[in-house]
């Protein structure tokens, strides 16, 4: 339980789930497949709801749910198949969206299990070993595939399974056993295979091995622990391993007039972002973090932006968006010279989103500089 370190869950073969409420000093069975007259996989999947750790889902032949920490259980609507469930993944952003797999078939529910839809059309019919869901988008999903079909290891959907795209790239012809998505990145993925771990991001077509110091054995579990910035890996027969996460970092601006000098941004209006009258909010810093503000943009679209200078000094403004999500603002089409604003005045410009923009969350930055001389892209960091 992520909210209570004394509450632990574990399982043995065929999905007999145990719970401890005292940090492991004692345990008790809370559910098993026989409770429902069903069979479970050797490793039957179960998961806590991201928004409520008292809500537990377990997959046997069907999905079953408890909303009181395992004391009582109800059965969700059946998929109509008696094949045992191999994967069960709850969307981090909405626990009504759940994906499950049975052999080469993947099902999805958008209503907490009231109904299920087979969304396998377009996949190559290979055994599905794992599911990764974009933490911010219930429709963006990746699956890893077993078997020895060359060039068919990882597939992605952007629309909840209506269509699928092969993103296997240069992965070796080995079974892909697990996949994990690193939050708050440009779709950094990690795939565990029968030998080694591979990674890529949204800007890359091919995968890179990140298996240094790992034994040459099957990797069958990958967990991303952002709390300690570690990748935690389970291997077949050689124990558990950890590796530091690669955390992309944006450079800081070089313009370092203190806020108290009067050279600062006093307002930004851009689609759903309306951050005005902030003034000298961070008087000891030249850079303010407003990443809590966000808005959605579409490819091949132009959007107006309004930027306001502080009351005492005029400044030149520039805006930048990391459209290809590679943790810099150096690429073509990512920099916009907006113009000069007199003290307390507003200057307007436009941001054009390129047609080839990467889907996902990225970073926007607003810069201001004293005087009327323009800011150029080479001056950013």
N, C-alpha and C positions, 0 to 999 in steps of 0.2 A: 504494500500500500504506500504510494508516494507521499501520503500525508501523515502516515503514522508508522514509524520504523519498528514498532512492536508487532505489527500485523504482517505476516508473511504467508505466501502461498507457494505450494509446490505440487508436483505430480509424479506418479509412477506410470508404468506401462498401461496402455489402453485408456488413459484418461481418468484415473482415480485421483481426485484433487484433494489436497490437504490444506489446512489452514492453521496458523498459530497466531494467538493474540498476545503472546508474552515473549516475543523475540526468538522463538524456537525452543523454549524450554519444554513445551509440550505441543502436540499436534493432534488434529482430529480430521476425519474424512468429512468433506462437505458435499461431495457428489461423485458418482461414477456412472458409467454407461448403463449398467444394469438397472439403475433407478428408472430408466425410461424404456427398458426392454430393447436396448440398442447395443451395437458394437462401437468401439472406438478405435482410432488408429493407435499404433504402438506408441507414438508420441501424439496424443490428441491435443489440439490447440485450445487454449483458453486465454482470455484477456479481460482486463479491467477497463471500464469506460473512461475515456480521458477526462470527462467532466464530472465524474462521480465514482470514486474508487469502491463504493459499496455495490455498484452495479457490475456484475460479472457475466461474461458470455463464455460458454463452452461448446465445442463442436464435436458431436459424435456422428450419427447418421444425419441428424438435424441439429439446429442450434437451440440451446436452452439458456435461460436468463434468470439471474437472481438480482433483486434490487435491495437486498438486505444482507449483503456480505456472505451469501451462501446458505443462509438459514432456510430459505424457501426458493423453489424453482418453478418456472413455467416454461413450456415448450413453445417456441416460435413456429410460424407457419412452415410446413415442410416444402422442400424444393421438389419433391416427388421422386427423388433418387435415394436409394438405400446405400449407395456407396459412401464409405466413411469420409468425413471432412479432413483434409490434410492441412489447409491454411485457413486462418480466420484473422482478419485485420479490420480494425475499427478506424474510421477516418478521424484524425486528431482534432479536426475543426468542427465535426458534427457527428455525434455517436449514433445518429439515425442511419448513417451511411456505413454499411458493413460489406466487405467482400469476403467470400469463402471460395475454396477450391475443392473439387472432387476429381482426382486424377487430372485429366487434361481440360476439365471444364471449370469455368469461373462464373460465379453468381454474384449478383449485387442486389442489395436492398437500399432503398432511400427513405424507408419509413420504419426503421427499427426492427424489421423482420416480419412485418405484416404480410409482405409479399416479396418474392424473389424473381429476378430476371436473369436468364442465361445470357451473358455478354461475351461469349467465347468466339463468336463469328469473326474470322480474320486471323485468329491464332493458328499455329501450325499443327495443333493436335498432339503436342508433346506434354509429358507430365509436368504440372506446375508445382514448383518447389517452394516459392515464397512470393509475397506481395509487399510492395512499398507504396504508400500513399503520400502525396504532397501534403504537408501539414496545413497548408493554407487553401487547398483546392481539392474538394472531394472527387472531382472528375479526373484528376491527373494521377495515373496509377502505372506502376511498372511491375512486371512479373518476371521471375527467373524460371528457366526450363531445364529439365534433366535430359539425359540422353546424349547421343553422339551424332546429332545432325549438325553438320558444319554450318556456321553462320546463323544459327537459330538458338540464341541463349537468353537474350533480354528483349522484351517487347514492351512498348509504352502506348497508353491511350491518353488522349487529351480530353475525351468526351465521355467518360464513364463506361467505356467499353463498346461504344457504337462502332468505332474503328480502331485498329491497332497498327502500330508502326514498329518495324524491326530496328532496334538500336544496338544490335550485337557487335557491330564494328569488327574489330580485329581480335575479339576474344578467342582463346584457344578452343579446340573441339573437345571439350570436357564438360561433364555435367555442371551446370550452375545451380548451386544449392541454396543460396540465400542472397538477399539484396537489402540494402539499407540506404535511406535518404538522409543527408545531412541538412538539418533545418538552417534557415537564414543564410543560404548560399545560392549560387547560380546552378542549382540542381546537381550538386555533387553527390554521386552515387558510389557505393562500394558493393562489389559482388564477390561472394565466396564461392570458390569452385573446388573441384576434386583435388586440385593443387593450386594453392595460393589465393590472393585477394587482388582484385583489379578495381581501378577507379577512373572516373571521367566526370566532366561537368557539361553544362548545356552548350558551351562554346566549342566542345570537342566532339569529333566523330569517333575517334578510336580510344581505346582503353590503355591505361598504364599500370603495370604491375606495381604493387606496394607491399611486397611479400618479404622484404629484407628481414632476416633473423627468424622468420617463421619456418617451422619444419615442413617438409614436402608431404603433407597429409591433407585429407579432406577437411575443408572448412564448411561447417554446417550451421553456424549461427554468427550473426554480426549484430551488435547493438551500438547505437550512437548515444553516448552519455555526454550531453552538452553541459551538465552540471560541473563536470571535472575536465571537459574537453578531451575525452578519450574515446577511442573505438575499442570495444570489448568483443573478443572473438572466441568462439568455441570450436575446437578441432575434434576430429575423430581419433581418440587414443593418445593425444599429446597435450591434453589439458586446455586451460584458458590462457589467452594472451591479451595484452593491451598495447595500444599504439596512440601516440598523440594525434589529435585532430589537426588537420591543416585548416587554420582559421584565416580566411582572406581578410586583409586589412587595407583600408583605403589610406592613401597618404593624407597628411594634413596640409592645409593651405600655407603658403609662405607669407601672405600678407598678415602682419602681426601688430597693426595699430591696436592698442588697448581699446576696449569698448568705451571707456571714459573719454577718449579723444573726440568722440562725436561721430567717428566714421563707423557706422554700423547699419545693418539692415533692420528697418523698423516695420516691415510688412511684406508678406508673400501671399499672393492670391493665385491659385493655380488649380482649376477644376474643384475638387472637393476640399483642397487645402486652403484654409483661410486663417492665416496666422498673422494678425496685425496688432500693432501697438505693443510689441514685445520690448521695445526700447533697449536699455542697457541691462538686460536681464542677467547676464553673466559678466559682471564688471571686471573680473580678474582674468578672463579668457578672451581669446580672439576667435574662438570657434564654438558655436552653440549647437547642441545635438537636439534636433527636432524630429528624429526618426520615428517618433510615435504618430506623426501625421502621415497619412497616406491617401492615395487616390488611384483609381484604375484608368489605364490608357489603352487605346487600340492602335494596332499597327496601321501605317499609311495614313495617319491623321495628324492635323495641325491643331494645337491648343494655345489659346492666349495665356500670357502670364503677366502679372502686374507686380512690380517691386517698388517699395517705398524706402526712401532714405531717412536717416535720423534728422531731427529738427534743426540741428545746428550746422551740419556739414553736408555738402553735395558729394555724391559718390558715383563711380561707374560700376554697373552691374554685369555679371555674367551668370549663366545657369548651365548646369551639366547634369546629364543622366547617363548612367552606365548601362546602356541598352543591351550590350552583349554579356553583361554580368561577369566580367573578368576582373573586378575589383580595381579598375582604374577608369579615368575619363580621357584616355589618350587616343581613342579610336575615332575614325571619321564619323561625323554625324552625332557625336555625343556632347559637343560644346556649342553654346549659343551666346554670342555677345549681345546683350540686351540693350545697353546704352546708359547714358548719364542721366541722373536725377538730381535736381536742385535740392537744397535743404528742405526736408519735409514733403517733398514732391514725389510723384509716382511716375515711373517709366514703364511702358508696355512693350511687349515683344511676343514672339511666337516660338513654341517648341514643336518641332516636327518629328513624329515617331517614325522610324524607318520601317519599310515593309518586312525586313528580315529580322525584326526585333525578337530576342529570346523571350519565351513565355516564363513568367515567374516574378518574384519580388526582387527589386533592385534598389539602388541608391540614387537620390537626387541631391545636388549641392548647389547652393547659391553663394556667390562670392561678390564682395564689393571692395572697391579700391578708391582711395582718396584721389581727387582730381578728375579731369575730363579725359585723360589718356585711356584708350581702350585696354581691356584685359584680353590677352591672347591665350590660346590653348597651351602654348609652351610655358606660360607663367603660372600654371595651376598649382604645381607642387614643386 
